[in-house]
Every structure is written in C-alpha cells, then in structure tokens.
Amino acid sequence: MKRTILLALDTSTEFCSVALGVAPHRDATAFSSVHVRHEATGSVSSTRLLPAVGEVLDEAGVMLADCDAIAFGAGPGSFTGLRTATGAAQGLAFGAARPVIPVSTLMACAEAARTRDTGAACVLVAMDARMDEAYWAIYAWSDDDGDWRVVSAPALARADAIVAPDTRFTLAGNAYAAFGARLGAAAQAASIDAEALPHAASIASIALRAWRRGAAIDPALAAPEYIRDKVAQTTAEREAARAEST
C-alpha cells in the first residue's frame, strides 16, 4: 500500500520546528519514521524554516511532491510566527499542488504531554500570551476515537481567570513558569509538564489523524488562529494594568 507522508511546520514560539512523518500505509495510525528539525531561532525563524524543510526531505529521501499534505501550527501564538508558518505552508502546498492541515498549537501541547505520559488523558494547556494573559484550552483523550476531544475551546484570559477541569488533569505549556501561583488552576493539577510545548512532530501526529478523517483543506483557505485581535495595549490600558498590579 502507498505510504502517507506529511510535512509539518510550526513557528508559533521562539522555535523553528519542522517534521516530516512517514507512515507505512494509508490506514496507519502512527508514523514509522519522523525526521525533525527543532531549533531555537528567536525572531529569525523565517530565515531558517525553508532550509529546515529541505533538510528533512533530503534526510527522508523524498521530494516535496511526495508529500500528501502540509500541516502547520495555526495558532494561537506569536503573530509574526503564525503568519510565517501559514504563508510557508500555503506556498509549499500551492507549489506541490497539495492540501494543507491547520493544527491548533494548544492541541499540539496536549499531544506532546500525552506522548511523554500516556496517562495524560485530560490536559489543560496554558501558554504565556504576553500582556499579562495566557492562551488556554482543555482537551480530553478519547480511546474510542483515538483522538482528542475539545472540552474548552482555545481562549485568551488572565492567568487567574483560567478554569480547571473537574477531573484529574495534566497542566501543559509554559504559563506556569511565566505566572507561578497566579495561575490558580496549577494548584489543582495532578502533574505539570512545562516542557509540553508546540512542536512540529506533535503537529504531524495530529495531522495524520486529521488526514485519515479527510480533514485536509485547500491551501487558499489556510489562515492563522490569532485568538487575540490586537498586539499592543493602549497607554490607558497599560496604566490601568500597572495600577491594578500595585
């Protein structure tokens, strides 16, 4: 049977992350091999992204045209980073005449947490969003479906306003490191996995399940999931935030 090959990109954080997953056949539920480049590049991810794509393709011995689809971290995350990954995925997909698969970066954190601990059946993901806020969502793993169920959709909130699920859960993401005790939900977590962050390998795994469901879309429809609709506070907002914190 023909292999399934998926390319995944993510630049939603300070990392430039690229993964190429190769599954042995069309009905495979996991990759037989994954080729990865995951590097801390800061604000210059855009200059490293396409060279990293070329490296994983060469390493796997395939061409872009051999890929079935191109997945990308759609957000939430860095505004510039989301535009970089979305634009690169669109350009590569148009060039290769392939569809794209948008993947939530918060779900990618949940995927990373479960990969590291298969007992993480419910995951509260909280990522530092700057401006004294966090992106957050809650996911529950379904053994019946072999996939994540969205319990609370991705949202933006102050750390002390994030609501913990009413069941045993793992806290994933970097918000606890950023906010500490202000992230009240952390006190209720069964475990905290601060290393479960957006990664192209996790995005590729989620995309493989989406591909099997037929969830790939035309690259013209690819768009970032910003959550926040602005990147800077007004002077009045900054002054109000400072007054509230004193």
C-alpha positions in Angstrom: 0.0 0.0 0.0 1.1 3.6 -0.7 2.8 5.4 2.2 1.4 8.5 3.8 3.9 11.3 4.0 3.1 14.5 5.9 5.2 17.7 6.3 4.6 19.8 9.4 5.7 23.3 10.2 5.5 25.5 13.3 6.9 28.9 14.2 4.4 29.9 16.8 7.0 30.3 19.5 10.7 31.1 19.6 11.4 27.8 17.9 11.5 27.0 14.3 10.1 23.5 14.1 9.8 21.2 11.1 8.9 17.5 11.0 8.4 15.0 8.1 6.4 12.0 9.1 6.3 8.8 7.0 3.6 6.2 7.7 3.9 2.7 6.2 0.4 2.7 4.6 -2.7 4.7 4.1 -4.5 3.3 7.1 -1.6 3.6 9.5 -2.4 5.3 12.8 1.3 6.3 13.5 4.4 7.1 11.6 7.1 4.6 11.1 9.7 7.4 10.9 9.8 11.1 11.8 12.5 13.4 10.7 12.8 16.6 12.8 14.5 20.0 12.9 13.5 21.9 16.1 15.8 24.9 16.8 15.6 28.0 19.0 15.8 30.7 16.4 14.0 33.6 18.1 12.8 36.2 15.7 14.6 34.8 12.6 12.5 31.6 12.2 11.5 32.8 8.7 15.1 32.5 7.5 15.5 29.0 8.9 12.2 27.5 8.0 12.6 26.6 4.3 16.2 25.3 4.7 15.0 23.1 7.5 12.2 21.8 5.2 14.9 20.9 2.6 16.9 19.1 5.2 14.1 16.8 6.4 13.1 16.0 2.9 16.7 15.1 2.0 17.1 13.1 5.2 14.0 11.0 4.4 14.9 10.7 0.7 11.7 12.2 -0.6 10.7 15.2 -2.6 8.0 17.8 -1.7 5.8 16.3 -4.4 5.8 13.0 -2.5 4.1 14.6 0.5 0.3 14.0 0.8 -0.3 17.2 2.7 1.4 20.0 4.6 0.4 20.7 8.2 1.1 23.8 10.1 0.7 25.3 13.6 -2.3 27.6 13.0 -2.1 29.2 16.5 -2.6 30.7 18.8 0.9 32.1 19.3 3.3 34.8 18.0 1.5 36.9 15.4 4.6 37.0 13.2 5.3 33.3 13.7 1.8 32.3 12.8 1.9 34.3 9.6 5.3 32.8 8.8 4.1 29.2 9.2 0.8 29.8 7.4 2.5 31.6 4.5 5.1 28.9 4.1 2.6 26.1 4.2 0.5 27.8 1.6 3.4 28.5 -0.7 4.7 24.9 -0.5 1.2 23.5 -0.9 0.4 25.6 -3.9 3.8 24.7 -5.5 3.3 21.0 -4.9 -0.5 21.0 -5.6 -1.2 19.5 -2.2 -3.8 20.4 0.6 -2.9 21.8 4.0 -4.0 20.7 7.5 -4.2 23.5 10.1 -3.5 22.3 13.6 -4.1 24.1 16.9 -0.8 24.8 18.7 -2.6 24.3 22.0 -3.7 20.8 20.9 -0.1 20.2 19.9 0.9 20.9 23.5 -1.7 18.3 24.7 -0.3 15.8 22.2 3.2 16.4 23.5 2.1 15.9 27.1 0.4 12.6 26.2 3.4 11.4 24.2 5.5 11.9 27.3 2.9 10.4 29.7 0.2 8.2 28.2 -1.8 8.7 31.5 -2.4 12.4 30.5 -6.0 11.7 29.4 -7.2 15.2 30.2 -4.9 18.2 29.6 -5.3 21.8 30.4 -2.9 23.7 28.1 -1.9 27.2 29.1 0.7 29.2 27.1 2.0 32.7 28.0 0.4 35.2 25.6 2.3 38.2 27.0 0.4 41.4 28.0 -0.3 39.6 31.3 -2.6 37.0 29.7 -2.5 33.3 28.6 -3.9 31.3 25.8 -5.6 28.2 27.2 -7.8 25.2 26.3 -8.8 21.9 27.7 -8.6 18.6 25.8 -9.7 15.1 26.7 -8.3 12.0 25.0 -10.8 9.5 23.7 -9.7 5.9 23.5 -12.8 5.1 21.4 -12.0 7.7 18.8 -8.2 7.6 19.2 -8.1 11.4 19.2 -8.6 14.5 21.2 -12.0 15.9 22.2 -12.2 19.7 22.8 -13.6 20.3 26.3 -12.9 24.1 26.3 -12.0 25.7 23.0 -8.9 27.9 22.8 -9.4 31.2 24.5 -7.4 34.2 26.0 -7.6 35.1 29.7 -5.8 36.4 32.6 -3.9 33.6 34.4 -6.1 33.8 37.5 -9.3 33.5 35.3 -8.4 30.1 33.8 -10.8 27.5 35.0 -9.5 24.0 35.8 -11.5 20.9 34.6 -13.4 19.0 37.3 -11.4 15.8 36.7 -7.8 14.7 37.1 -5.7 16.6 34.6 -2.2 17.5 33.5 -1.2 21.1 33.1 0.9 21.6 29.9 2.6 24.6 28.5 4.8 27.4 29.7 2.2 29.6 31.6 3.0 28.1 35.0 6.7 29.1 34.5 5.5 32.6 33.5 2.8 33.2 36.1 3.6 30.9 39.0 0.9 30.9 41.7 -1.2 33.4 39.8 -2.1 30.5 37.6 -4.6 29.2 40.1 -5.5 26.1 38.1 -2.0 24.8 38.6 -2.7 24.0 42.3 -5.4 21.5 41.2 -3.2 19.8 38.5 -2.2 16.1 39.1 1.0 16.9 37.2 2.7 19.8 35.4 4.5 19.4 32.1 6.2 22.7 31.3 8.1 21.0 28.5 5.0 20.1 26.6 5.2 23.0 24.1 4.2 23.3 20.4 6.4 21.0 18.3 6.2 20.0 14.6 6.3 16.3 15.5 3.2 16.7 17.6 1.5 18.7 14.8 2.4 15.9 12.4 0.8 13.2 14.6 -2.4 15.2 15.0 -2.4 15.9 11.2 -2.1 12.2 10.4 -5.3 11.5 12.2 -6.9 14.5 10.5 -5.7 13.3 7.2 -7.4 9.9 7.8 -10.6 11.7 8.6 -10.4 13.7 5.3 -9.9 17.0 7.1 -7.3 18.5 4.8 -8.3 21.8 3.1 -7.4 23.8 0.1 -4.3 25.9 0.8 -6.2 29.0 -0.2 -8.3 28.6 2.9 -5.3 28.4 5.3 -5.4 31.1 7.9 -3.8 31.7 11.4 -5.9 31.4 14.5 -4.9 34.5 16.4 -7.4 34.5 19.3 -6.2 37.9 20.3 -7.2 40.6 17.8 -4.5 43.2 18.7 -0.9 43.0 19.7 -0.4 46.2 21.8 -2.2 47.8 24.7 -3.1 51.5 24.6 -1.4 53.9 27.0 -4.6 53.9 29.2 -4.7 50.1 29.2 -1.0 49.9 30.3 -1.6 52.4 33.0 -4.7 50.6 34.3 -2.8 47.3 34.3 0.1 48.9 36.3 -2.4 50.4 38.8 -4.2 47.1 39.3 -0.9 45.2 39.9 0.2 47.7 42.7 
